[in-house]
Amino acid sequence: MPNNDACKAYLSKIKWQDGFTCSKCGHTKGCEKSGYRYHCYSCQHVESATANTLFHKVKFGLQKAFCVAFEMSTSSKSISSIQMGKRFSIHQGTAWYFMQKVPKTMKSS
């Protein structure tokens, strides 16, 4: 099973597959930094692979977040945040909040 670092690498690969564009200034020149981040040469902004994604500021780990999103997108019946919290050892409130973001993100993309 992939770990948090592998999940970040995957997000980075998808996010910047067509090259880097700074989300602050739109500049396309920058360099890749450690931890799957990009540094913009123009405005000095450093952007992580998770920034402006469903996984931005996830506190319970990317691996668990990927699993929750996968379960929600492939399950034919709805799963409660209580069940999801127990299954992935996260607080029910945290599971509920993240689970609210998944369908919104799926609709927008």
C-alpha positions as CSV (number, residue, x, y, z in Angstrom):
1,M,0.0,0.0,0.0
2,P,1.4,3.4,-0.9
3,N,2.5,5.8,1.9
4,N,2.0,9.5,2.3
5,D,5.1,10.3,0.3
6,A,4.0,8.2,-2.6
7,C,0.6,9.9,-2.5
8,K,2.3,13.3,-2.6
9,A,4.5,12.2,-5.5
10,Y,1.4,11.1,-7.4
11,L,-0.3,14.4,-6.8
12,S,2.8,16.3,-7.9
13,K,3.0,14.3,-11.1
14,I,-0.6,15.0,-12.0
15,K,-0.7,18.6,-10.9
16,W,2.4,19.6,-12.9
17,Q,2.2,17.2,-15.8
18,D,2.0,20.1,-18.2
19,G,4.6,22.1,-16.4
20,F,4.5,24.5,-13.5
21,T,2.3,27.6,-13.4
22,C,2.4,29.7,-10.2
23,S,-1.0,30.0,-8.6
24,K,-0.2,33.5,-7.3
25,C,1.3,35.3,-10.3
26,G,0.8,32.9,-13.3
27,H,4.6,32.8,-14.0
28,T,5.8,29.5,-15.5
29,K,9.4,29.5,-14.4
30,G,10.4,27.8,-11.2
31,C,12.2,24.9,-9.7
32,E,11.2,21.8,-8.0
33,K,12.0,21.7,-4.3
34,S,12.1,18.8,-1.8
35,G,8.8,17.6,-0.5
36,Y,7.1,17.9,-3.9
37,R,6.9,21.6,-3.9
38,Y,7.6,24.2,-6.6
39,H,9.4,27.6,-6.0
40,C,8.3,30.4,-8.4
41,Y,11.2,32.5,-9.7
42,S,9.0,35.6,-10.2
43,C,7.2,36.0,-6.9
44,Q,9.1,33.6,-4.7
45,H,5.9,31.7,-3.8
46,V,6.4,28.1,-2.8
47,E,3.5,25.8,-3.7
48,S,3.0,22.3,-2.5
49,A,1.5,19.4,-4.5
50,T,-1.6,19.5,-2.3
51,A,-2.2,23.2,-2.6
52,N,-5.6,24.0,-4.2
53,T,-6.6,20.4,-4.3
54,L,-9.0,18.2,-2.3
55,F,-6.1,17.2,-0.1
56,H,-5.0,20.7,0.9
57,K,-4.3,20.9,4.7
58,V,-5.4,17.3,5.4
59,K,-4.3,16.6,8.9
60,F,-4.9,12.8,9.0
61,G,-2.5,11.8,6.3
62,L,-2.7,11.7,2.5
63,Q,-2.8,7.9,2.4
64,K,-6.0,7.8,4.5
65,A,-7.5,10.8,2.5
66,F,-6.8,8.9,-0.8
67,C,-8.6,5.8,0.7
68,V,-11.6,7.8,1.8
69,A,-11.9,9.5,-1.6
70,F,-11.5,6.2,-3.3
71,E,-14.2,4.5,-1.2
72,M,-16.6,7.4,-1.7
73,S,-16.1,7.4,-5.5
74,T,-16.4,3.6,-6.0
75,S,-19.0,2.6,-3.4
76,S,-22.6,2.2,-4.7
77,K,-24.1,3.0,-1.3
78,S,-23.3,5.9,0.9
79,I,-21.0,5.4,3.9
80,S,-21.5,7.4,7.1
81,S,-18.8,9.6,8.5
82,I,-19.0,7.4,11.7
83,Q,-18.2,4.3,9.7
84,M,-15.5,6.1,7.7
85,G,-13.9,7.5,10.9
86,K,-13.8,4.0,12.5
87,R,-12.5,2.3,9.4
88,F,-9.6,4.8,9.0
89,S,-9.0,5.7,12.7
90,I,-9.9,9.4,12.3
91,H,-12.4,11.5,14.3
92,Q,-16.0,11.4,13.0
93,G,-16.1,15.2,12.6
94,T,-12.8,15.2,10.6
95,A,-14.2,12.4,8.4
96,W,-17.5,14.3,7.9
97,Y,-15.7,17.5,6.9
98,F,-13.4,15.8,4.4
99,M,-16.3,13.7,3.1
100,Q,-18.2,17.0,2.3
101,K,-15.3,18.1,0.1
102,V,-15.1,15.0,-2.0
103,P,-18.4,15.3,-4.1
104,K,-17.9,19.0,-4.5
105,T,-14.4,18.4,-5.9
106,M,-15.6,15.6,-8.2
107,K,-18.4,17.8,-9.6
108,S,-16.0,20.7,-10.3
109,S,-13.5,18.5,-12.2
